[in-house]
Amino acid sequence: MKSEKNLHFSLLLAHYEDIEKKAIELRRSTKLKLPDSIVAATSIVLDAILLTDDEHLLSLSLPGLKTQSIL
């Protein structure tokens, strides 16, 4: 279990700079607050579906961002 957590952490670190750049780009080009920019950027860079109940995040229309309601 611990090695699996380390693997996920290592994968995230490998994408850290890309996530950082994307978050900065989103923050500058939208009215997103920094935390939402980081969450959206992480989802986009990792090509992952963002599961959320946040209506604001669900309503975003950003290239590469895929969202799904958890409700």
N, C-alpha and C positions, 0 to 999 in steps of 0.2 A: 504494500500500500504506500509506504513512504517513497519508494523509488518511482511509483506512478506520479505522485505529487511533484517530485523533483523533475520528472520529465515534463509535466505541464508547465512548471515554473520556468524551465530551461527554454521551452518553446516560446513562452511569452517574452522572455528576455531577448530572444533572437529577433523578435519583431519590435522591440521597444522603440528604436529610433523611427521606424516607419509609423508606429502608432503616435509617437510624439509629433512628428511632422504633420500627420493627418489631423490630429487634434488642434494644432495651431492653425492649420488651414481652415478647418471648420469654424473655429472660434472667430477668425478674422472675417470670414465670408458669410456668417449667419449671426443670428442673435442668441445662439446657444451659450449658456453659461459653461464655464470650464468643466465641471463634472460631467455634464451631458455630452460635451465635445469629446471627452476622453472615452466615455462609454460608446458613443457612436463610432469614433475612430477605431476603437478596438474591434468592434463588430465588423466594420468595413475591411480593415487590414487582414483580419483572420478569416474573412469570408464566412462569418457565422451569423446565424439568425439571432437577433436580439429579442429575447423574451422579456416582456415588461408589462406592467399595468399602468404605466405612465402615459397618459393621453397625449402629452406633448411629444414624447419620443415616438409614439405610434403614428402621429400625424406628420412626421417629418418625411420629406421627399428628397432624399439625397442619393446621388449615384452610388451604387454598391451597397446601400443600407437596406437590409431585409429585417422587418420587424414582425412580431407576432404577439398578440395579446395572450396573457396567461389567465385571463378571466373567462 
